[in-house]
Amino acid sequence: MPFVRIQLKEGRTAEQKEALAKEIVKTMDATKFAPKDSVKVIFEEMKAEDFHSGQDM
Protein backbone atom coordinates (compact mmCIF):
# COMPACT_ATOMS: atom_id res chain seq x y z
CA MET A 1 0.00 0.00 0.00
CA PRO A 2 1.75 3.18 -1.14
CA PHE A 3 1.72 6.33 0.92
CA VAL A 4 2.07 9.63 -0.93
CA ARG A 5 3.31 12.31 1.45
CA ILE A 6 2.98 15.94 0.37
CA GLN A 7 4.70 18.63 2.40
CA LEU A 8 3.55 22.16 1.71
CA LYS A 9 3.02 25.56 3.23
CA GLU A 10 -0.40 25.96 4.82
CA GLY A 11 -3.02 27.91 2.93
CA ARG A 12 -4.70 25.44 0.58
CA THR A 13 -8.37 24.71 1.09
CA ALA A 14 -9.73 21.29 1.95
CA GLU A 15 -11.31 21.23 -1.52
CA GLN A 16 -7.95 21.88 -3.22
CA LYS A 17 -6.26 19.12 -1.24
CA GLU A 18 -9.08 16.68 -1.95
CA ALA A 19 -8.96 17.46 -5.68
CA LEU A 20 -5.20 16.86 -5.76
CA ALA A 21 -5.50 13.64 -3.76
CA LYS A 22 -8.16 12.35 -6.17
CA GLU A 23 -5.91 13.04 -9.16
CA ILE A 24 -2.95 11.30 -7.51
CA VAL A 25 -5.04 8.23 -6.70
CA LYS A 26 -6.55 8.19 -10.19
CA THR A 27 -3.13 8.44 -11.84
CA MET A 28 -1.58 5.71 -9.70
CA ASP A 29 -4.48 3.43 -10.56
CA ALA A 30 -4.48 4.30 -14.29
CA THR A 31 -0.75 3.65 -14.62
CA LYS A 32 -1.13 0.33 -12.79
CA PHE A 33 1.26 1.58 -10.10
CA ALA A 34 -1.21 0.62 -7.37
CA PRO A 35 -4.93 -0.09 -7.08
CA LYS A 36 -6.85 3.01 -6.02
CA ASP A 37 -8.14 1.40 -2.83
CA SER A 38 -4.59 0.91 -1.58
CA VAL A 39 -3.28 4.46 -2.11
CA LYS A 40 -3.02 6.79 0.90
CA VAL A 41 -2.36 10.52 0.43
CA ILE A 42 -1.08 12.49 3.44
CA PHE A 43 -0.77 16.26 3.50
CA GLU A 44 1.71 17.74 5.98
CA GLU A 45 1.26 21.47 6.25
CA MET A 46 3.79 23.84 7.73
CA LYS A 47 3.60 27.48 8.72
CA ALA A 48 5.18 29.91 6.28
CA GLU A 49 7.75 30.97 8.90
CA ASP A 50 8.87 27.35 9.22
CA PHE A 51 9.71 27.04 5.51
CA HIS A 52 12.79 28.50 3.86
CA SER A 53 14.20 28.12 0.38
CA GLY A 54 17.45 29.15 -1.24
CA GLN A 55 15.37 31.29 -3.59
CA ASP A 56 14.22 33.34 -0.59
CA MET A 57 17.71 33.98 0.78
C-alpha positions in Angstrom: 0.0 0.0 0.0 1.8 3.2 -1.1 1.7 6.3 0.9 2.1 9.6 -0.9 3.3 12.3 1.4 3.0 15.9 0.4 4.7 18.6 2.4 3.6 22.2 1.7 3.0 25.6 3.2 -0.4 26.0 4.8 -3.0 27.9 2.9 -4.7 25.4 0.6 -8.4 24.7 1.1 -9.7 21.3 1.9 -11.3 21.2 -1.5 -8.0 21.9 -3.2 -6.3 19.1 -1.2 -9.1 16.7 -1.9 -9.0 17.5 -5.7 -5.2 16.9 -5.8 -5.5 13.6 -3.8 -8.2 12.3 -6.2 -5.9 13.0 -9.2 -3.0 11.3 -7.5 -5.0 8.2 -6.7 -6.6 8.2 -10.2 -3.1 8.4 -11.8 -1.6 5.7 -9.7 -4.5 3.4 -10.6 -4.5 4.3 -14.3 -0.7 3.6 -14.6 -1.1 0.3 -12.8 1.3 1.6 -10.1 -1.2 0.6 -7.4 -4.9 -0.1 -7.1 -6.8 3.0 -6.0 -8.1 1.4 -2.8 -4.6 0.9 -1.6 -3.3 4.5 -2.1 -3.0 6.8 0.9 -2.4 10.5 0.4 -1.1 12.5 3.4 -0.8 16.3 3.5 1.7 17.7 6.0 1.3 21.5 6.3 3.8 23.8 7.7 3.6 27.5 8.7 5.2 29.9 6.3 7.8 31.0 8.9 8.9 27.3 9.2 9.7 27.0 5.5 12.8 28.5 3.9 14.2 28.1 0.4 17.5 29.2 -1.2 15.4 31.3 -3.6 14.2 33.3 -0.6 17.7 34.0 0.8 
